[in-house]
Amino acid sequence: MYSYLESLTVRLALATAELPEATRQRHGDFMLAAQREDGGFAGREGGSDLYYTGFALRSLAILGLLEGDVSSKAANFLRERLSGQESIVDFSSLIYGANLISAATGEDVFRDAPQTWPDTVSAELEKLRCEDGGYAKGQGGKASSTYHTFLVLLCRQLIERPVHEPQKVVDFIRSQAAEDGGFREIRVSKRAGTNPTAAAVGTLRILDSISPETREETIDFLAEMQVDTGGIRANSRIPIADTLSTFTGALTLIDLDATDEFDWKAAQMYIEGMENANGGFHGAEWDMACDVEYTFYGLASLALLRAERSESDSQ
């Protein structure tokens, strides 16, 4: 059975394959040109790191370009980071990147690691567990994070080690629900956000615990996050949309079968407006630089939204 991320990659790859060839070529060239000599990928400044390498590998995978020297160099970069002390965000990028390379080429990034490495990883992940049932950003954290709890579950799926006491995770996620719909990132947050809501719904999907009430309240919340430009904003205090929130919000609405609660045409037009003519995507209207992270979100959004709009128009 596919994990959450593996299933998502297949969905995105199928949708991306339906994009015009010129579009795929343009963004594929952008991503290939971004690979560094060490095999990794970087953000807008600094050297290669696991976080941005993860997004680049995801883009290359859905474009069908994760092969040959590109894949081998990336595998070597990931291998060199195996012994480092990484955050859960970076470590999840490493594991998923290795999974993508294995699926695309058969190369095993963990070939030289001890056979017990999944159990070691599982034990390290459990050190992030808090009394509230979720997982914190780092060891010693007193309160859990909705996003980092989601990341831990994704990692556990990839290493094939189920989460301990899953009902406590469900209870934590439900405790993060805001009164006006959506989910908070941390307990002390005053309002829900698009991205924590997507992480919460993803967690509940993995644990098969989405109630009809949660579905309806989430749909209503995310529909309200769509702004006049067609994109989705991060929360109610931010007046403009961004590429990341548009992807996570649209994906969540699609997963909740909310086809009639959202203007898909407007969202597609917004994402197309974030596309750079020479390849890559912008993060938002006020952020005209392109990087590998936002290019993944833009490319994935474009593929999903075109597919969803096409399906809606045919009904």
C-alpha positions in Angstrom: 0.0 0.0 0.0 1.3 3.5 -0.9 2.0 5.9 1.9 0.4 9.4 1.9 3.4 11.0 0.2 3.8 8.2 -2.4 0.2 8.4 -3.3 0.4 12.2 -3.6 3.5 11.9 -5.9 1.6 9.5 -8.2 -1.4 11.8 -8.4 0.8 14.8 -9.1 2.9 12.9 -11.7 -0.3 11.9 -13.6 -1.7 15.4 -13.5 1.7 17.0 -14.5 1.9 14.7 -17.5 -1.3 16.4 -18.8 0.3 19.8 -18.8 1.5 21.3 -22.1 5.0 20.0 -23.1 6.4 23.5 -23.3 5.3 24.1 -19.6 6.9 20.9 -18.4 10.1 21.6 -20.4 10.3 25.2 -19.0 10.0 24.2 -15.4 12.1 21.0 -15.9 15.0 23.1 -17.2 14.7 25.5 -14.3 14.9 22.7 -11.8 17.8 20.9 -13.5 19.8 24.1 -13.7 19.3 24.6 -9.9 21.3 21.4 -9.0 24.6 22.2 -7.3 27.9 20.5 -7.9 27.5 18.6 -4.6 24.2 17.1 -5.9 22.0 19.1 -3.6 19.8 22.1 -4.1 19.7 25.4 -2.3 17.3 28.2 -1.5 17.8 31.8 -2.5 21.0 32.1 -0.6 23.5 29.7 1.0 24.6 26.2 0.0 22.7 23.0 -0.6 20.4 21.8 2.1 18.0 18.9 2.7 14.9 21.1 2.8 15.3 22.6 -0.6 16.7 19.4 -2.1 13.5 17.6 -1.0 11.4 20.1 -3.0 13.6 19.8 -6.0 13.5 16.0 -6.0 9.7 16.1 -5.7 9.5 18.4 -8.7 11.9 16.3 -10.8 9.9 13.1 -9.8 6.6 14.4 -11.0 8.2 15.7 -14.2 9.8 12.4 -14.9 13.3 13.8 -14.7 14.7 12.1 -11.7 17.1 9.9 -13.5 20.8 9.5 -14.6 23.4 11.8 -13.3 20.8 14.1 -11.7 19.6 11.2 -9.5 23.1 9.8 -8.7 24.4 13.1 -7.6 21.4 13.8 -5.5 21.7 10.3 -3.9 25.3 11.0 -3.0 24.3 14.3 -1.4 21.7 12.6 0.7 24.1 9.9 1.7 26.6 12.4 3.0 24.0 13.8 5.3 22.9 10.5 6.9 25.2 10.9 9.9 24.2 14.5 10.7 21.9 15.8 13.4 19.0 17.1 11.5 15.7 18.7 12.4 12.5 16.7 11.8 11.8 19.0 8.8 15.2 18.2 7.2 15.1 14.6 8.2 11.7 14.1 6.6 13.1 15.7 3.4 16.1 13.2 3.5 13.9 10.2 3.9 11.4 11.2 1.3 14.1 12.2 -1.1 15.7 8.8 -0.7 12.3 7.2 -1.3 11.8 9.2 -4.5 15.2 8.2 -5.8 14.6 4.5 -5.0 11.2 4.6 -6.7 12.6 6.3 -9.8 15.9 4.4 -10.3 16.2 1.6 -7.7 19.2 3.2 -6.1 19.3 2.7 -2.3 20.5 5.8 -0.4 20.5 3.7 2.8 22.5 0.8 1.3 25.4 1.2 3.7 23.3 2.0 6.8 22.8 -0.6 9.5 19.7 -2.8 9.0 18.3 -1.5 12.2 18.2 2.2 11.0 14.4 2.3 10.7 14.1 1.3 14.4 16.7 3.9 15.4 14.8 6.6 13.5 11.6 5.5 15.1 13.1 5.8 18.5 14.4 9.3 17.7 11.1 10.4 16.4 9.4 9.3 19.6 11.6 11.6 21.6 9.6 14.5 20.1 6.4 13.1 21.7 4.6 15.4 24.1 2.1 14.7 26.9 -0.6 16.3 24.8 -0.3 13.3 22.3 1.3 15.1 19.4 4.9 15.9 18.5 7.0 18.9 19.1 9.5 20.7 16.7 12.4 19.5 18.8 13.4 17.4 21.8 12.3 18.9 25.1 9.3 20.7 23.6 6.4 21.1 26.0 3.7 21.6 23.4 3.1 19.8 20.1 2.9 21.3 16.7 0.2 20.4 14.1 2.7 20.5 11.3 5.5 18.6 13.0 3.0 15.9 14.1 2.0 15.5 10.5 5.7 15.2 9.5 6.3 12.5 12.1 3.5 10.4 10.7 4.8 10.9 7.1 8.2 9.7 8.2 6.8 6.7 10.1 4.9 5.7 7.0 8.0 5.9 4.9 10.1 3.8 7.3 7.1 1.4 7.8 6.9 2.0 11.5 3.4 2.8 12.7 2.8 5.6 15.2 2.4 4.6 18.8 -1.0 5.3 20.4 -2.6 6.8 17.3 -5.8 7.8 19.2 -3.7 10.2 21.2 -2.5 11.8 18.0 -6.1 12.1 16.8 -7.2 13.7 20.1 -4.3 16.2 19.9 -5.2 17.2 16.3 -8.9 17.6 17.3 -7.8 19.8 20.2 -6.2 22.1 17.6 -9.5 22.9 15.9 -10.5 26.6 16.0 -14.0 27.8 16.8 -14.4 29.4 13.4 -13.2 26.4 11.5 -9.8 25.2 10.5 -6.9 24.2 12.7 -4.2 26.0 14.7 -0.5 25.3 14.4 0.2 25.5 18.1 -2.1 25.5 21.1 -1.6 29.2 21.9 -2.4 30.4 18.4 -5.4 32.7 18.3 -6.6 31.7 14.8 -6.5 28.9 12.3 -4.3 28.9 9.3 -4.5 27.3 5.9 -1.3 25.3 6.2 -1.9 23.9 9.7 -5.4 23.0 8.5 -4.0 21.0 5.6 -1.5 19.3 8.0 -4.3 18.5 10.4 -6.5 17.0 7.7 -3.6 15.1 6.3 -2.9 13.6 9.7 -6.6 12.6 10.2 -6.7 11.1 6.7 -3.7 8.9 7.5 -5.4 7.8 10.7 -8.8 7.4 9.0 -10.4 9.8 11.5 -12.1 12.6 9.5 -15.6 13.1 10.9 -18.4 14.6 8.8 -18.4 17.7 11.1 -14.6 18.2 10.6 -15.1 17.9 6.8 -17.8 20.5 6.6 -16.1 23.0 8.9 -12.8 22.6 7.1 -14.4 23.1 3.7 -16.1 26.3 4.9 -12.9 27.6 6.4 -10.8 27.0 3.4 -13.4 28.4 1.0 -13.3 31.6 3.0 -9.5 31.8 2.6 -9.8 32.2 -1.2 -9.4 35.9 -2.1 -10.5 37.9 -5.1 -7.3 37.1 -7.0 -8.3 33.4 -6.9 -5.5 32.2 -4.7 -5.7 31.1 -1.0 -4.2 33.2 1.8 -2.4 31.7 4.8 -4.9 33.0 7.4 -7.6 35.6 7.9 -5.2 38.4 8.9 -3.3 38.2 5.6 -5.0 40.0 2.8 -3.2 38.4 -0.2 -2.8 34.8 -1.4 0.5 32.9 -1.8 1.6 29.8 -3.8 2.2 27.6 -0.8 -1.2 28.2 0.8 -3.0 27.8 -2.6 -1.5 24.4 -3.1 -2.1 23.1 0.4 -5.6 24.6 0.5 -6.6 23.4 -2.9 -5.2 19.9 -2.3 -7.2 19.6 1.0 -10.4 20.8 -0.7 -9.9 18.2 -3.4 -9.3 15.5 -0.9 -12.5 16.5 0.9 -14.5 16.3 -2.3 -15.4 20.0 -2.1 -15.7 20.5 -5.8 -18.7 22.9 -5.5 -17.3 25.1 -2.7 -14.4 26.7 -4.6 -13.7 28.7 -7.7 -11.2 26.5 -9.5 -11.0 28.7 -12.6 -9.9 31.7 -10.5 -7.4 29.6 -8.6 -5.9 28.3 -11.8 -5.6 31.9 -13.2 -3.9 33.0 -9.9 -1.3 30.2 -10.2 -0.7 30.9 -13.8 0.0 34.5 -12.8 2.7 33.2 -10.5 4.5 31.5 -13.3 7.8 32.9 -14.6 8.1 32.9 -18.4 11.6 31.5 -18.1 10.7 28.7 -15.7 10.0 28.7 -12.0 7.2 30.1 -9.9 6.9 33.1 -7.6 5.9 32.8 -4.0 3.3 35.6 -4.0 2.5 38.9 -5.7 4.9 40.7 -3.5 7.6 38.1 -3.9 8.8 38.0 -7.5 11.8 35.8 -7.0 11.7 32.1 -7.9 13.1 29.2 -6.0 12.8 25.4 -6.0 10.3 25.3 -3.1 7.8 27.6 -4.7 8.4 26.1 -8.1 7.2 22.8 -6.6 4.1 24.3 -5.1 3.4 26.3 -8.3 3.9 23.3 -10.6 1.9 21.0 -8.4 -0.9 23.5 -8.0 -1.0 24.1 -11.8 -1.3 20.4 -12.5 -4.0 19.8 -9.8 -6.1 22.8 -10.6 -6.1 22.2 -14.4 -7.1 18.6 -13.7 -9.8 19.6 -11.2 -11.2 22.3 -13.5 -11.3 20.0 -16.4 -13.2 17.4 -14.4 -15.6 20.1 -13.1 -16.2 21.4 -16.6 -17.0 17.9 -17.9 -19.7 17.3 -15.3 
